[in-house]
Every structure is written in C-alpha cells, then in structure tokens.
Amino acid sequence: MGILVTGLKAQSSLRPAIEGLNGLVTTPDLLDDQEIGFVVQKVNDVISSQEEGVLGARCSFSLLPPGFSLIISL
C-alpha cells in the first residue's frame, strides 16, 4: 500500500497508483476499515489538489456501505 500511495505524488504514476489502490480497496477482507479510510483520504487529497485534466477526466471517489467499495469514475 505504501508504494501505491507514494505513486500518487507523481503525475506519471498517478493513474497506475489509483488503479492499484482501487484493487486493494475492492478486494474483500484484504484491508480493514481504517486502512480503507486512509486510502480514500490520500486519493481524495490528490484529486482535490490537482486540476481536472490531470487524469484526462474528472474523477470521483465514494465509499458505499456495507462493503466500502471505492468507486472511480473517469
């Protein structure tokens, strides 16, 4: 998870990092609620600090109960 979060800092690795984190978050029983919250916070921080065009599209992230799924809309 640390490498993927670090990947959020460079534009060249941003999309692969988000895709990798999405895989971690959506894998059942892999991360606990606190870890999922950490991932979502880091991704939201990056998205809110970047211009709309960084990923080539607007991205939105949301947690959906009960499975805490990370939804990425590109």
N, C-alpha and C positions, 0 to 999 in steps of 0.2 A: 504494500500500500504506500510506503514511503517514497519509493521510486516514482510511482504514478502521480502522487501529489506534487513531487518536485517537478515532474513533467508539465504541470500546469503553468509553470513560470516562464517557459519559452514558447514563443508562438509556433516554432517548428514542431514542437512535440505536444501542443495543446490538444489537438483532436485525438491522437492516439491515447493520450493520458485520460481524457474524458471517456473514451470508449472502454479502456481498461478498468477504470473506476466503475463504470456502469456495469461491467461484467461482475466485478466483485460485489457490488450492492445488490444485484439481481440474482445472485446465486443463493439459493435457500440455505439458511443455517450457517453461512460462512462468517458473517460479521454480526456482532451484537448491535443493539440499538445505538449505543454510544458511538461505536465505530462508524455506523451508517450516518449518524448525525454529523460527525467530523468530516466525512467525505462530502456530504451535501453542503456543509458550510464552506469548505475550501472551494468547491466548484462554483457556488454562488458568489463567493468573494471575487473569483477570477472573472466571471461573467459580468458582474456589476461594475468591475473596474475597467473593462475593455469596451471598445467601440463595437457597434452592432456588426461590422464587417469582419471581425477577426476570424470567425469560423465560417464565413461565407453566408451566414444566415443568422437569424435571431434564434437563440436557444432558450428554452425554459425548462426548469427543473422543479419537480414537485414530489413530495412523499405521499404515497397513497396507502392508508391503512387497509388491511391489517398486516400486509407483508412488507411494508416500507419499500416499495418499488421506486426506483429512480427513473423518471420519465424524461427523455431527452427529445425535444422537438427541434429538428433542424430545418 
